[in-house]
Amino acid sequence: MKNIFIIGSGFSSISASTYLAKRGYNVTIFEKNSTVGGRARQFKKDGFTFDIGPSWYWMPDVFESYFNDFGKKVNDYYKLEKLNPAYEVYFNTLDSVKIGDSLKKIFDEFEKIEPGSGNILKKYMKKAEKHYEIAVKDMVYKPGISPLELVNSKTIVRLKYFLTNIKKEVERCFKNKKLSQILQFPVLFLGAKPSNTPAFYNFMNHADFGLGTWHPEKGMYSVIKGMQKLAEEIGVSFKTNQIVEKIIVKRNSAVGIVVNGEEKHCEVLISGADYHHTESLLEEKFRSYDENYWGRKTFAPSSLLFFVGLNKKIERVSHHTLFFDVDFDLHATEIYDNPKWPSKPLFYGNFPSITDPSMAPVGKEACFFLIPIAPGISDSSEMREKYFNIIINRLEKLTNQSVKDQILFKESFCIKDFEKDYNSYKGNAYGLANTLKQTAFLRPKMISKKVKNLYFTGQLTVPGPGVPPSIISGKIVSNLI
């Protein structure tokens, strides 16, 4: 029985481990932190629970498909609730749009805001659903080895959607600024500007409006715990607090790792950790990509995160609330084109205890705030405090309520923490952006170009950033092995 080691315990790593263990391999996962999950961790304090990493549960079909591969169902491991509203978007003081839990509700909302747009959205969503079907069935499970993976009768007739971008396509159909921004928002999950993302990726609108937004009971970490339980049931071994210091290569083949100062040997090695960091564990001659390569790549944003315990129930917000009261395009420019701290940041608020009482003490609220920022910019406690005050002041103004005087505590997480906790290149939060020039076979390869039996999985390789793509990435790499 072959021994397979996996570095990191995020979604892609656990996914790969389960598929390989099912096929009879002896699989061990090495995680540098004290808990399993990679970037999907939880922070608990004074009865409050926060998901540190992913907080949106989209594409439920991918999760169901994953568990079905093992003769299981999602509800064997965790409970799901469909959110209504799915989310809310603020554009001005007490001026917000709620996205309902069905297409009919969303069509009606669009029609109310811009007469005639309901019918336009129906046509738009038919394209988005078809693109989703093609993406999930014909594209995202490909290993990114050859450009021919993208060529078939379905994609050829949709070539124009690869040659134009989401921003142009949406604004061609919808003139109302609010509706346009709502339809462009899901692309942010791909880690790129709408103007740099192929229009084909409007399948994310089907993931959003068509499939809905869900909440796993007790938070997104329930998914990690469910996957870990499945993995352990079929023999995967998890080891935490394991610092991998070196990848051992003999005769151009990966034969083990040095972890916490000790050599351990295997026949196959997979890294679900940061790709750039993983290659730094190799001698330079064995690295597939040099520093110039990584420096040229467009990385998804980093994030400034705040975890806030509130001594009251918050009002006039939804479980997921986006604050788009400032210039959407300016913020994107200050992430991708002119990297700096945003002059007027958009931000996202997650209030899980609105839906799930287990996330906060009775009568109190767990608040998670996220500001997308450029990777690699300076990170200081003074800058974190400055931006916390900016968003809290805006939250109070936009929702017409007092919040600051009810804060019990706040903790922050930013670029330095992404680098320290995850060895993340430039402190990025989501991996490599899914631009046209960084799609599929143009992403870093799953199979090392220079070292035999060394493989990669996760958001820096195919299919890309996000939780469902990471789960799929684990399946792809297991098939390659």
C-alpha positions, 0 to 999 in steps of 0.5 A: 500500500503506497504512503501518500503525504498531504501538506495542509488540511484545507478543503482541497487537501481533505477532498484529495485524501478521501478519494485516495483513501477510498482507492486503498492508499495510506494517506496522512495529512500534515497541518501546521496549525493546531486545528484542521481546515487550513484557511477555514478555521473558527475563532471563539470568544466569550460565547461568540463563534466566528468563521475566520475563513469562508463564510458563503455556502454556494453551489450546494450541488458540488458539496452533495456530489462530493459526499455522494461519491462516498455513498453519503449525503450532506445531511449525514454530516451537517445541517443546511438552511437556505437563507431568505434573504440570501443577502442584502446590498446597501447603496445609501442610508436605509436604501438597500436591496434584498435578494430573495430565496427564489428566482421569482422573488428576484425577478420581481425585485429587479422589475420594481427597481427598473421596469422591464428588467425582470424579463431581461433577467429571465433571459440572462439567467437562462444563459447563466444556467446553461453556462453553469451546466457546461462549466460544472459538467464539461470544464471544472473537473479537467486537470488543466493540462491542455488547452484542448480541455476547453474545446468542445461543441458547447464552448466553441459556439460560446466563444464570444463569451470568452472574448468579452467580459462580465462588466460589459455583458452586464451593463449591456443588459442592465442600465440601472447601476444597482442591478448592474453591481449586484450582478457583477458582485459574484465575480469577486468570488473568482478574485478578479475585476469584472472587467477582467473576467470572461463573460462566460463566468456569468455562471456565477449568477446561476450559483447565486440567484439560481442555487441560492445561499445557504448556511451550515448549522454552527458555521462553515467550519461544520463542513470541514468537520464533516469532511474530516469525519468522512476522511477518518472513517475511511482511514485518513490520518490527521496530524496538527502542529506539523511544520513542514521544513523541507521536501526531500528529493532523490533521483528527481523524485519526491520521497518525503518531507522534513517535519518538525525536524524529523524526516518522514518518507512517502511514495507520493507527496501532495501540497494543498498549501500555498504553491509559492511557499511549497516550492520554497521547500525545494532546492531552487533547481527543482522549482517549476516557477521562479520569483519573476513568474509569481511577480507577474501573476494577478493575485486575488485580493487579501482582506482586512477582517474584523471579528466583533462581539456586540452586546445587542441584536443588530437591526436592519441588516441581513445574515450576509450584507454588502455595503456598496455605497461607494465607487465599486470601480475605484475600489477594484482599481485600488486592488488590481491596477494601483495597489494601495489601501482603498480610499473609499472601501466597499465592505461586507458584513456577516451576522451569522447569529441572525440565522443561527443562535448558536453563534452568539450568546442570547441577545447578542450578535456575532459580527464579521466584517471584511474589506477586500484589499490589495495583497502585499501592501503594508499592514499595521495596527494603526491602519487596521484601527483606521479602517475599522472606524471607517466601516463602523461609522458607515454601518451606523449611518447606512443602517441608522443605528448605534453600534460602537457603544455596544462593542464588547470586543474586536479582533482583526486579521490581515496580511501579516496573519495570512502570511504567518498562519498560511504562508500565503504569498503576499498575504493573499486571501483567495489564491490566484485570480481567475482572469482569462490569462489565468484560466484552466491550463494557464494556471500553475500545474497540478503535476510538478514539472521537475519532481516526480511524484509531487502534486499540487491542489487548491486555489492556486491551481485548477479550477481556481479560488473558492470552496467548491472549486477547492473540493473539486481540485482535490478530486482532480489531483486524486484522479491524476495520481 
